């Protein structure tokens, strides 16, 4: 298959050898699980249980709120001991409402053990509904509710389904191991997604540094048909969906549009596997595979982890730490989130936990920009990081916005190649946050202005209505007095 060119990108050291040869192991069920109600893009789920309730594995804990939202389920049986604010899996560690389950070790199932029937007999609407009820979100880290991307859109039909098997972040091998160990299930999930979308073709794209995964998926695809497996060059950020679409199809997605605008839908291999389990066994999203690695981890490996297990549970199972980590990251080292401590739960989008040692961190002191242009060449979006960085160093957020900072995908390529160690991506994330705050403030101001204008219009309307009513009453009184005078005059004349 012909592949197309693409701009930018970098080649960071892969560092996947720590875990790529180790089979997936199952993490023993922790004594407690901490299930955040916000594990996805969109509105947080609404709790359907209370403290003291007994729950079974697969039971609904919190219901989705609106279209862009996702429910959460109990990963095992136990007792709800609290619904409280707990640290979120976010660099700030700010609290988020969390359901705390004390597990009972019985793993009693709420799930339907009977056969779910042939999912290929389901309509696209039924598939999207079941995927939505299962709480499946983008497992590559985006955490966008998957059901929304499966809903038929007659105005923009999907002709090509692309499954992202690139896993371009250093250290991470959870998708690689999934494809090696469960290829038939992944292929089945891809075929089911293609069936739901009524796509003409389905393409699984795997980076060429994963030969074992490629061989396993090729063999599984040849047995069933319906999925084309291809190799793509190893370059970060190959997993960015817009770049992946351009490489595979040659179509560049216009500014402000999504892949669906050019008839393409992109899903992750982990999402395909989760959809397989839901449609074949009525199994909601209760666990995920997580890479635990980094120089400070004693025994790096891939684990199948129940949603809600703490980072500390994973690190303890991997033999603990060999030294205090210089940085604790959830996700990959390029786009992952730095965690404040280990008492943070694994959520649906947690692809990795990295405990990085000091020699793996290359921050260095920030020096003046030498205008070498490496950041411009590395940017996969085609932005001007050096110019945006100059605007941000002078606190000119508006100027950075004019240069397209909102299009930055925070991939970190510019920071990675910068010889002056300028934390460009941090500047740009700050700018995007500041612009979002400004939009929120403007929206609030506009809303207040609308309310004030509506109040003025209401008062004017009420004043006019009162004046009209007063005039009507005066006219009625005058008419009554006139009739009374006429009656008196008529009586006198008689």
RODO-2510 file (C-alpha; in nm, 4 decimals, decimal comma):
residues 494
     n   res          X          Y          Z
     1     x     0,0000     0,0000     0,0000
     2     x     0,1314     0,3449    -0,0907
     3     x     0,2051     0,5728     0,2032
     4     x     0,2094     0,9503     0,1783
     5     x     0,4533     1,2063     0,3156
     6     x     0,4115     1,4075     0,6321
     7     x     0,5797     1,6994     0,7972
     8     x     0,7756     1,7254     1,1181
     9     x     0,8187     1,4702     1,3908
    10     x     1,1196     1,3458     1,5868
    11     x     1,2934     1,0165     1,6627
    12     x     1,3293     0,9912     2,0414
    13     x     1,4983     0,6833     2,1798
    14     x     1,2281     0,4133     2,1905
    15     x     1,3280     0,2562     2,5248
    16     x     1,0659    -0,0155     2,4728
    17     x     1,3060    -0,3025     2,5404
    18     x     1,2294    -0,2857     2,9127
    19     x     0,8800    -0,4333     2,8630
    20     x     0,8198    -0,5380     2,5011
    21     x     0,9280    -0,9004     2,5573
    22     x     0,7347    -0,9564     2,8809
    23     x     0,3832    -1,1095     2,8592
    24     x     0,0936    -0,9200     3,0148
    25     x     0,0409    -1,0066     3,3820
    26     x    -0,2765    -0,9514     3,5783
    27     x    -0,2550    -0,7206     3,8782
    28     x    -0,4051    -0,8850     4,1891
    29     x    -0,7222    -0,7066     4,2966
    30     x    -0,6306    -0,4279     4,5412
    31     x    -0,8063    -0,3963     4,8750
    32     x    -0,9670    -0,0711     4,7613
    33     x    -1,0492     0,0822     4,4244
    34     x    -1,0952     0,4543     4,3615
    35     x    -1,3262     0,5205     4,0647
    36     x    -1,3333     0,8874     3,9498
    37     x    -1,6595     1,0013     3,7919
    38     x    -1,4607     1,2078     3,5387
    39     x    -1,2554     0,9673     3,3253
    40     x    -1,3466     1,0982     2,9826
    41     x    -1,3852     1,4086     2,7734
    42     x    -1,7249     1,5627     2,8474
    43     x    -1,9579     1,5863     3,1441
    44     x    -1,8728     1,3748     3,4510
    45     x    -2,0894     1,0712     3,5190
    46     x    -2,3608     1,0941     3,7875
    47     x    -2,3408     0,8473     4,0751
    48     x    -2,6174     0,5858     4,0903
    49     x    -2,4976     0,4283     4,4169
    50     x    -2,4556     0,5448     4,7762
    51     x    -2,2116     0,4716     5,0556
    52     x    -2,2976     0,1356     5,2132
    53     x    -2,4321    -0,0208     4,8918
    54     x    -2,3110    -0,3662     4,7887
    55     x    -2,2097    -0,3882     4,4222
    56     x    -2,1153    -0,6696     4,1853
    57     x    -1,8608    -0,6782     3,9066
    58     x    -1,9892    -0,4912     3,6022
    59     x    -2,2663    -0,3112     3,7915
    60     x    -2,3358     0,0487     3,6897
    61     x    -2,1837     0,2917     3,9395
    62     x    -2,2467     0,6208     3,7605
    63     x    -2,4594     0,7128     3,4607
    64     x    -2,3428     0,9257     3,1665
    65     x    -2,4668     1,2834     3,1490
    66     x    -2,5446     1,3779     2,7917
    67     x    -2,3989     1,2723     2,4588
    68     x    -2,0339     1,3553     2,5347
    69     x    -2,0054     1,1552     2,8554
    70     x    -1,9512     0,7944     2,9613
    71     x    -2,0778     0,5732     3,2454
    72     x    -1,8490     0,3912     3,4891
    73     x    -1,8918     0,0395     3,6291
    74     x    -1,7661    -0,1645     3,9226
    75     x    -1,4453    -0,3527     3,8285
    76     x    -1,5189    -0,6152     4,0968
    77     x    -1,7627    -0,6896     4,3772
    78     x    -1,7500    -0,5164     4,7125
    79     x    -1,8976    -0,2370     4,9222
    80     x    -1,9173     0,1350     4,8496
    81     x    -1,7411     0,2855     5,1499
    82     x    -1,7419     0,6476     5,0355
    83     x    -1,8263     0,8888     4,7557
    84     x    -1,5834     1,1702     4,8181
    85     x    -1,3380     1,4162     4,6704
    86     x    -1,0067     1,2444     4,5913
    87     x    -0,6908     1,3525     4,4007
    88     x    -0,7457     1,3458     4,0261
    89     x    -0,4998     1,1863     3,7793
    90     x    -0,3796     1,5335     3,6823
    91     x    -0,0595     1,7300     3,7539
    92     x    -0,2489     1,9610     3,9912
    93     x    -0,3801     1,6722     4,2001
    94     x    -0,6976     1,8736     4,2495
    95     x    -0,9870     1,6727     4,3922
    96     x    -1,2557     1,5079     4,1811
    97     x    -1,5622     1,3182     4,2989
    98     x    -1,4653     0,9527     4,3383
    99     x    -1,6454     0,6306     4,4318
   100     x    -1,4407     0,4208     4,6757
   101     x    -1,5014     0,0435     4,6696
   102     x    -1,3769    -0,1923     4,9384
   103     x    -1,3307    -0,5146     4,7428
   104     x    -1,4481    -0,8463     4,8920
   105     x    -1,2248    -1,0861     4,6976
   106     x    -1,5239    -1,2777     4,5600
   107     x    -1,5354    -1,1058     4,2181
   108     x    -1,9094    -1,1742     4,2111
   109     x    -2,0379    -1,0911     3,8636
   110     x    -2,3319    -0,8748     3,7655
   111     x    -2,2607    -0,9539     3,4013
   112     x    -2,4766    -1,1645     3,1746
   113     x    -2,2864    -1,4917     3,1323
   114     x    -2,5038    -1,6103     2,8437
   115     x    -2,4008    -1,5636     2,4840
   116     x    -2,4684    -1,2117     2,3616
   117     x    -2,5668    -1,3319     2,0123
   118     x    -2,3963    -1,2470     1,6841
   119     x    -2,3132    -0,8739     1,6993
   120     x    -2,2888    -0,8602     1,3194
   121     x    -2,6691    -0,8907     1,3217
   122     x    -2,6963    -0,5652     1,5169
   123     x    -2,7716    -0,2339     1,3495
   124     x    -2,5162     0,0492     1,3708
   125     x    -2,7452     0,2291     1,6161
   126     x    -2,7646    -0,0770     1,8418
   127     x    -2,3853    -0,1199     1,8350
   128     x    -2,3275     0,2463     1,9225
   129     x    -2,5816     0,2202     2,2042
   130     x    -2,4182    -0,0885     2,3558
   131     x    -2,0701     0,0610     2,3283
   132     x    -2,1988     0,3751     2,4981
   133     x    -2,3614     0,1777     2,7789
   134     x    -2,0320    -0,0091     2,8320
   135     x    -1,8496     0,3165     2,9051
   136     x    -1,5878     0,2666     2,6324
   137     x    -1,3714     0,5683     2,5515
   138     x    -1,0632     0,6221     2,3365
   139     x    -0,8026     0,3951     2,4955
   140     x    -0,5075     0,5680     2,3323
   141     x    -0,5368     0,8516     2,5827
   142     x    -0,7860     1,0874     2,4178
   143     x    -1,0764     0,9372     2,6224
   144     x    -1,3406     1,0657     2,3790
   145     x    -1,6587     0,8551     2,4189
   146     x    -1,6296     0,5886     2,1470
   147     x    -2,0043     0,5563     2,0888
   148     x    -2,0182     0,9079     1,9434
   149     x    -1,7694     0,8119     1,6709
   150     x    -1,9786     0,5030     1,5878
   151     x    -2,3056     0,6890     1,5374
   152     x    -2,4109     0,6991     1,1700
   153     x    -2,3929     1,0426     1,0083
   154     x    -2,5713     1,0517     0,6711
   155     x    -2,4209     1,3935     0,5989
   156     x    -2,0651     1,2615     0,6368
   157     x    -2,0474     0,8855     0,5722
   158     x    -1,7269     0,7038     0,6683
   159     x    -1,5485     0,5232     0,3843
   160     x    -1,2211     0,4375     0,5641
   161     x    -1,1618     0,3058     0,9149
   162     x    -0,8048     0,3446     1,0441
   163     x    -0,6979     0,1588     1,3569
   164     x    -0,4044     0,3195     1,5331
   165     x    -0,1463     0,0590     1,6321
   166     x     0,1505     0,2951     1,6152
   167     x     0,2139     0,3434     1,9886
   168     x     0,4831     0,5994     1,9099
   169     x     0,5512     0,7203     2,2676
   170     x     0,8811     0,5962     2,4134
   171     x     0,8633     0,3280     2,6850
   172     x     0,4996     0,2303     2,6148
   173     x     0,4344    -0,1236     2,4904
   174     x     0,0816    -0,1964     2,6163
   175     x    -0,0680    -0,1881     2,2640
   176     x     0,2261    -0,3878     2,1274
   177     x     0,1690    -0,6674     2,3811
   178     x    -0,2082    -0,6554     2,3258
   179     x    -0,1606    -0,7122     1,9533
   180     x     0,0900    -0,9920     2,0141
   181     x    -0,1173    -1,1778     2,2728
   182     x    -0,4781    -1,1121     2,1662
   183     x    -0,4678    -1,0548     1,7892
   184     x    -0,7889    -1,2429     1,7075
   185     x    -0,9887    -1,0379     1,9567
   186     x    -0,8445    -0,7130     1,8210
   187     x    -0,9247    -0,8099     1,4617
   188     x    -1,2790    -0,9053     1,5627
   189     x    -1,3221    -0,5654     1,7282
   190     x    -1,1957    -0,3908     1,4141
   191     x    -1,4394    -0,5842     1,1948
   192     x    -1,7254    -0,4944     1,4294
   193     x    -1,6333    -0,1250     1,4161
   194     x    -1,6190    -0,1425     1,0365
   195     x    -1,9608    -0,3110     1,0342
   196     x    -2,1056    -0,0344     1,2540
   197     x    -1,9606     0,2419     1,0367
   198     x    -2,0419     0,0628     0,7079
   199     x    -1,6900     0,1604     0,5978
   200     x    -1,5530     0,0397     0,2650
   201     x    -1,2224    -0,0649     0,4185
   202     x    -1,0457    -0,1059     0,7524
   203     x    -0,6709    -0,0455     0,7853
   204     x    -0,4624    -0,1341     1,0894
   205     x    -0,1444     0,0779     1,0912
   206     x     0,1484    -0,0522     1,2994
   207     x     0,4887     0,1164     1,3303
   208     x     0,7732    -0,0841     1,1746
   209     x     0,9510    -0,1214     1,5113
   210     x     0,6904    -0,3788     1,6223
   211     x     0,7617    -0,6805     1,3991
   212     x     0,6117    -0,9385     1,6379
   213     x     0,2850    -0,7465     1,6657
   214     x     0,2751    -0,6960     1,2889
   215     x     0,3245    -1,0689     1,2252
   216     x     0,0566    -1,1661     1,4780
   217     x    -0,1977    -0,9210     1,3386
   218     x    -0,1222    -1,0187     0,9788
   219     x    -0,1873    -1,3848     1,0620
   220     x    -0,5142    -1,3042     1,2439
   221     x    -0,6330    -1,0765     0,9618
   222     x    -0,5607    -1,3382     0,6941
   223     x    -0,7816    -1,5891     0,8772
   224     x    -1,0885    -1,3645     0,8839
   225     x    -1,0412    -1,1063     0,6108
   226     x    -1,1885    -0,7589     0,6119
   227     x    -0,8865    -0,5848     0,7671
   228     x    -0,5722    -0,4662     0,5894
   229     x    -0,2620    -0,4600     0,8122
   230     x     0,0170    -0,2218     0,7082
   231     x     0,3485    -0,1013     0,8469
   232     x     0,4217     0,2689     0,8797
   233     x     0,7509     0,4451     0,9613
   234     x     0,8519     0,4804     1,3250
   235     x     0,8386     0,8496     1,3965
   236     x     0,6874     1,0467     1,6813
   237     x     0,4026     1,1623     1,6920
   238     x     0,2837     0,9021     1,4416
   239     x    -0,0155     0,8274     1,6661
   240     x    -0,1686     1,1731     1,6177
   241     x    -0,4851     1,0980     1,4251
   242     x    -0,4604     1,3821     1,1739
   243     x    -0,1066     1,2825     1,0804
   244     x    -0,2050     0,9168     1,0642
   245     x    -0,4915     0,9996     0,8271
   246     x    -0,2570     1,1987     0,6039
   247     x     0,0047     0,9204     0,5934
   248     x    -0,2463     0,6461     0,5117
   249     x    -0,4899     0,8298     0,2823
   250     x    -0,3036     1,1374     0,1603
   251     x    -0,5840     1,3627     0,2853
   252     x    -0,4806     1,6588     0,4998
   253     x    -0,7562     1,7442     0,7447
   254     x    -0,8423     2,1162     0,7232
   255     x    -0,8053     2,3460     1,0209
   256     x    -1,0887     2,3065     1,2693
   257     x    -1,2172     1,9814     1,1192
   258     x    -1,2095     1,6198     1,2372
   259     x    -1,1202     1,3058     1,0371
   260     x    -1,4904     1,2447     0,9805
   261     x    -1,4919     1,5536     0,7587
   262     x    -1,2856     1,3632     0,4993
   263     x    -1,4744     1,0351     0,5468
   264     x    -1,2252     0,8720     0,7849
   265     x    -1,2684     0,7402     1,1398
   266     x    -0,9730     0,6586     1,3684
   267     x    -0,9814     0,4240     1,6696
   268     x    -0,7081     0,2745     1,8876
   269     x    -0,6325    -0,1003     1,9028
   270     x    -0,7215    -0,0985     2,2732
   271     x    -1,0598     0,0490     2,1865
   272     x    -1,1162    -0,2249     1,9268
   273     x    -1,0349    -0,4899     2,1881
   274     x    -1,2755    -0,3286     2,4393
   275     x    -1,5531    -0,3186     2,1765
   276     x    -1,4940    -0,6873     2,1013
   277     x    -1,5405    -0,7756     2,4707
   278     x    -1,8542    -0,5643     2,4977
   279     x    -2,0304    -0,6935     2,1881
   280     x    -1,9234    -1,0573     2,2283
   281     x    -1,9602    -1,0994     2,6055
   282     x    -2,1612    -0,7954     2,7241
   283     x    -1,8516    -0,6869     2,9181
   284     x    -1,8257    -0,3149     3,0091
   285     x    -1,4894    -0,1412     3,0324
   286     x    -1,3565    -0,2531     3,3711
   287     x    -0,9815    -0,2815     3,3172
   288     x    -0,7036    -0,1855     3,0821
   289     x    -0,3429    -0,2792     3,0019
   290     x    -0,0840    -0,0415     3,1488
   291     x     0,2903    -0,0253     3,0857
   292     x     0,4845     0,0228     3,4111
   293     x     0,8395     0,1268     3,3271
   294     x     1,1185     0,3763     3,3823
   295     x     1,4633     0,3654     3,5355
   296     x     1,3293     0,3770     3,8915
   297     x     1,1046     0,0685     3,8518
   298     x     1,2595    -0,2550     3,9767
   299     x     1,0750    -0,4931     3,7399
   300     x     0,9187    -0,3067     3,4430
   301     x     0,6277    -0,4925     3,2817
   302     x     0,2795    -0,4665     3,1300
   303     x    -0,0127    -0,5258     3,3621
   304     x    -0,3849    -0,5756     3,3139
   305     x    -0,5172    -0,3389     3,5787
   306     x    -0,8691    -0,2826     3,7167
   307     x    -0,9883     0,0746     3,6752
   308     x    -0,9412     0,2499     4,0091
   309     x    -0,6215     0,0766     4,1246
   310     x    -0,3688     0,3246     4,2655
   311     x    -0,0319     0,3924     4,1036
   312     x     0,1220     0,2658     4,4275
   313     x    -0,0495    -0,0740     4,3757
   314     x     0,1156    -0,1135     4,0348
   315     x     0,4594    -0,0053     4,1529
   316     x     0,4439    -0,2389     4,4523
   317     x     0,3526    -0,5347     4,2282
   318     x     0,6511    -0,4499     4,0055
   319     x     0,8900    -0,4850     4,2987
   320     x     0,8821    -0,1247     4,4093
   321     x     1,1295     0,1515     4,3310
   322     x     1,5056     0,1271     4,3053
   323     x     1,5371     0,4988     4,3824
   324     x     1,3050     0,7956     4,4387
   325     x     1,1772     0,8904     4,0909
   326     x     1,2785     1,2263     3,9519
   327     x     0,9453     1,2363     3,7707
   328     x     0,6309     1,0235     3,7932
   329     x     0,4372     1,0266     3,4671
   330     x     0,0968     0,8875     3,3697
   331     x     0,1128     0,8112     2,9973
   332     x     0,4233     0,8528     2,7823
   333     x     0,7206     1,0807     2,8501
   334     x     0,6337     1,3172     2,5628
   335     x     0,2623     1,3850     2,6187
   336     x     0,1980     1,2213     2,9549
   337     x     0,0909     1,4023     3,2704
   338     x     0,3304     1,4451     3,5629
   339     x     0,1661     1,3045     3,8762
   340     x     0,2092     1,4726     4,2161
   341     x     0,2297     1,1403     4,4055
   342     x     0,1455     0,7680     4,3867
   343     x    -0,1991     0,7919     4,5507
   344     x    -0,3666     0,8572     4,2167
   345     x    -0,5946     0,6005     4,0462
   346     x    -0,5602     0,4359     3,7079
   347     x    -0,8385     0,5551     3,4768
   348     x    -0,9602     0,4470     3,1340
   349     x    -0,7029     0,6580     2,9487
   350     x    -0,3990     0,5503     3,1545
   351     x    -0,1668     0,3815     2,9057
   352     x     0,1453     0,3914     3,1191
   353     x     0,3046     0,4696     3,4548
   354     x     0,6658     0,5838     3,4256
   355     x     0,8909     0,6345     3,7259
   356     x     1,1816     0,8154     3,5597
   357     x     1,5243     0,8383     3,7209
   358     x     1,7403     1,1518     3,7242
   359     x     1,9570     1,0384     3,4324
   360     x     1,6429     0,9933     3,2181
   361     x     1,5401     1,3555     3,2714
   362     x     1,7167     1,6039     3,0453
   363     x     1,5682     1,9340     3,1551
   364     x     1,8834     2,1424     3,1965
   365     x     1,8862     2,5193     3,2527
   366     x     1,6875     2,7268     3,0061
   367     x     1,9058     2,9414     2,7795
   368     x     1,8242     3,2168     2,5268
   369     x     1,6783     3,1084     2,1934
   370     x     1,9446     3,0906     1,9194
   371     x     1,6792     3,0859     1,6440
   372     x     1,8125     2,7631     1,4936
   373     x     1,4694     2,6720     1,3578
   374     x     1,4775     2,3099     1,4743
   375     x     1,1418     2,3498     1,6485
   376     x     0,9849     2,4706     1,3228
   377     x     1,1161     2,1686     1,1314
   378     x     0,9994     1,9291     1,4057
   379     x     0,6459     2,0666     1,4478
   380     x     0,4009     1,8178     1,2880
   381     x     0,1300     2,0844     1,2712
   382     x     0,3382     2,3324     1,0727
   383     x     0,3435     2,6043     1,3396
   384     x     0,6189     2,8518     1,4292
   385     x     0,7142     2,7498     1,7842
   386     x     1,0072     2,9928     1,8082
   387     x     0,7822     3,2889     1,7254
   388     x     0,5047     3,1698     1,9569
   389     x     0,7640     3,1130     2,2292
   390     x     0,8931     3,4691     2,1852
   391     x     0,5383     3,6008     2,2220
   392     x     0,4863     3,3950     2,5374
   393     x     0,8154     3,5062     2,6938
   394     x     0,6857     3,8621     2,6616
   395     x     0,3470     3,7471     2,7997
   396     x     0,1737     3,8247     2,4684
   397     x    -0,0934     3,5562     2,4715
   398     x    -0,2958     3,7349     2,2037
   399     x     0,0063     3,7383     1,9742
   400     x     0,0608     3,3665     2,0317
   401     x    -0,3047     3,3064     1,9483
   402     x    -0,2651     3,4938     1,6203
   403     x     0,0246     3,2615     1,5340
   404     x    -0,1950     2,9536     1,5884
   405     x    -0,1107     2,8371     1,9397
   406     x    -0,4604     2,6877     1,9652
   407     x    -0,3611     2,4366     1,6956
   408     x    -0,0700     2,3067     1,9061
   409     x    -0,1264     1,9401     1,9985
   410     x     0,1201     1,9522     2,2909
   411     x     0,3252     1,6689     2,1410
   412     x     0,6471     1,8147     2,2830
   413     x     0,8525     1,7784     1,9636
   414     x     0,9627     2,1428     1,9803
   415     x     1,0832     2,1136     2,3394
   416     x     1,2549     1,7829     2,2610
   417     x     1,4741     1,9258     1,9827
   418     x     1,5400     2,2675     2,1385
   419     x     1,9156     2,3009     2,2122
   420     x     1,8422     2,5873     2,4512
   421     x     1,6147     2,3667     2,6643
   422     x     1,3275     2,6153     2,6370
   423     x     1,0086     2,4531     2,7728
   424     x     0,8089     2,5585     2,4685
   425     x     0,5237     2,3128     2,5168
   426     x     0,4743     2,4434     2,8728
   427     x     0,4460     2,7971     2,7370
   428     x     0,1919     2,6840     2,4806
   429     x    -0,0137     2,4851     2,7310
   430     x    -0,0207     2,7922     2,9540
   431     x    -0,1325     3,0057     2,6577
   432     x    -0,4137     2,7632     2,5716
   433     x    -0,5256     2,7574     2,9331
   434     x    -0,5176     3,1362     2,9517
   435     x    -0,7163     3,1680     2,6283
   436     x    -0,9709     2,9203     2,7579
   437     x    -1,0026     3,1229     3,0788
   438     x    -1,0508     3,4380     2,8740
   439     x    -1,3204     3,2725     2,6644
   440     x    -1,4945     3,1543     2,9806
   441     x    -1,4719     3,5026     3,1306
   442     x    -1,6003     3,6605     2,8075
   443     x    -1,8834     3,4089     2,7940
   444     x    -1,9712     3,4947     3,1520
   445     x    -1,9548     3,8679     3,0761
   446     x    -2,1673     3,8225     2,7637
   447     x    -2,4182     3,6191     2,9634
   448     x    -2,4310     3,8870     3,2338
   449     x    -2,4756     4,1534     2,9658
   450     x    -2,7576     3,9514     2,8088
   451     x    -2,9234     3,9120     3,1482
   452     x    -2,8862     4,2863     3,2171
   453     x    -3,0261     4,3724     2,8738
   454     x    -3,3113     4,1277     2,9245
   455     x    -3,3858     4,2898     3,2632
   456     x    -3,3869     4,6377     3,1068
   457     x    -3,6183     4,5169     2,8303
   458     x    -3,8420     4,3459     3,0878
   459     x    -3,8632     4,6618     3,3011
   460     x    -3,9366     4,8739     2,9939
   461     x    -4,1998     4,6236     2,8856
   462     x    -4,3560     4,6187     3,2324
   463     x    -4,3495     5,0015     3,2454
   464     x    -4,5167     5,0181     2,9034
   465     x    -4,7764     4,7602     3,0092
   466     x    -4,8436     4,9587     3,3275
   467     x    -4,8761     5,2811     3,1284
   468     x    -5,1131     5,1139     2,8838
   469     x    -5,3151     4,9670     3,1706
   470     x    -5,3258     5,3090     3,3426
   471     x    -5,4377     5,4709     3,0178
   472     x    -5,7042     5,2045     2,9716
   473     x    -5,8287     5,2560     3,3261
   474     x    -5,8313     5,6356     3,2763
   475     x    -6,0219     5,5948     2,9498
   476     x    -6,2668     5,3550     3,1127
   477     x    -6,3148     5,5993     3,4011
   478     x    -6,3665     5,8913     3,1618
   479     x    -6,6178     5,6874     2,9614
   480     x    -6,7986     5,5887     3,2783
   481     x    -6,8108     5,9525     3,3927
   482     x    -6,9335     6,0606     3,0510
   483     x    -7,2154     5,8017     3,0574
   484     x    -7,3034     5,9081     3,4100
   485     x    -7,3174     6,2741     3,3030
   486     x    -7,5373     6,1878     3,0044
   487     x    -7,7691     5,9893     3,2283
   488     x    -7,7988     6,2777     3,4763
   489     x    -7,8611     6,5231     3,1938
   490     x    -8,1334     6,2986     3,0523
   491     x    -8,2985     6,2722     3,3955
   492     x    -8,3018     6,6527     3,4348
   493     x    -8,4551     6,7041     3,0931
   494     x    -8,7436     6,4791     3,1865
***
